[in-house]
Amino acid sequence: MPDEAPIPPILLLGCGRMGAALLRGWQSQGLAASCVIDPAPVAIDAPHRHVTDPADLPDGFNPAVIILAVKPQTADAAIAGISHRGTMPDRASTGPATGASTGGPVVLSIMAGRTLAGLASAFPSGTAIVRAMPNTPAAIGQGITVACPGAHVTAAQRSLCDRLLKAVGDTAWVEDEALLDPVTAISGSGPAYIFLLAELLEAAGREQGLPPALARQLARRTVSGAGALLEASPAEESEALRRAVTSPGGTTERALAVLMQETAWPENIRTAIEAATQRSRALAG
């Protein structure tokens, strides 16, 4: 491990797939004694604690970060629970000149569809809030998370949140919260599009006579290998990599002639991303 200070105590609300992936990353990097609230069993090592009810949090526990990893429809109840427990201050104080929070933990939300304004209404005035959108490759440390800081987030709090999110992959920050809607459509939902591609390649392979096991192996390894090649070629445009595989008059050219028709992939991808973006905006409503 680098000579970096341990991650300060955190309170994790919700430990599903994404919450668990983050927790594994934090524990591997050195995490001060922290707590998780989740109704289901949680794999967690001492000195960390798992509780099912906020009332069971240790006396005097003061986290530096509260991570909201619950479903949006259960968030209000979860927030009310920790507020009643006293984990949040009655009112976060703000500096007279900058408006930056001078007390209380920073709230890091990885929930889809809950805006900074909506979250702020559930917490004491002046609470520092960061909204982030990770994606499922975080489960293997290969995720990408885009985050947006609220008005009261200090530089130190932003740096701490960035460190937490980097435990499961790359990070990027935006100042315009509206950008999180297309981010959700592309990277948040994007893994599903890639899984669909693998699914369709596998099915097409079977239709062409390949044994099912071989069709699956070819589809999955082709998708994952192409992704790895793309990652290993940061100086090359995706278009250049595509052209390098496309021999004139060959099989790839013939397939791409179908996929690149304006009414095929170009139009369908644009339409799909627009639909997902609009849905994200509606959910944030």
Stockholm file with secondary structure:
# STOCKHOLM 1.0

chainA/1-285         MPDEAPIPPILLLGCGRMGAALLRGWQSQGLAASCVIDPAPVAIDAPHRHVTDPADLPDGFNPAVIILAVKPQTADAAIAGISHRGTMPDRASTGPATGASTGGPVVLSIMAGRTLAGLASAFPSGTAIVRAMPNTPAAIGQGITVACPGAHVTAAQRSLCDRLLKAVGDTAWVEDEALLDPVTAISGSGPAYIFLLAELLEAAGREQGLPPALARQLARRTVSGAGALLEASPAEESEALRRAVTSPGGTTERALAVLMQETAWPENIRTAIEAATQRSRALAG
#=GR chainA/1-285 SS CCSCCCBCCEEEECCSHHHHHHHHHHHHTCBCSCEEECSSCCCCCTTCEEESSGGGSCTTCCCSEEEECSCHHHHHHHHHHHHHHTCSCSSCCBCTTTCCBCSSCEEEECCTTCCHHHHHTTSCTTCCEEEEECCGGGGGTCEEEEEEECTTCCHHHHHHHHHHHHTTEEEEECSCGGGHHHHIIIIISHHHHHHHHHHHHHHHHHHTTCCHHHHHHHHHHHHHHHHHHHHTCTTSCHHHHHHHHCCTTSHHHHHHHHHTSTTTHHHHHHHHHHHHHHHHHHHHC
#=GC SS_cons         CCSCCCBCCEEEECCSHHHHHHHHHHHHTCBCSCEEECSSCCCCCTTCEEESSGGGSCTTCCCSEEEECSCHHHHHHHHHHHHHHTCSCSSCCBCTTTCCBCSSCEEEECCTTCCHHHHHTTSCTTCCEEEEECCGGGGGTCEEEEEEECTTCCHHHHHHHHHHHHTTEEEEECSCGGGHHHHIIIIISHHHHHHHHHHHHHHHHHHTTCCHHHHHHHHHHHHHHHHHHHHTCTTSCHHHHHHHHCCTTSHHHHHHHHHTSTTTHHHHHHHHHHHHHHHHHHHHC
//
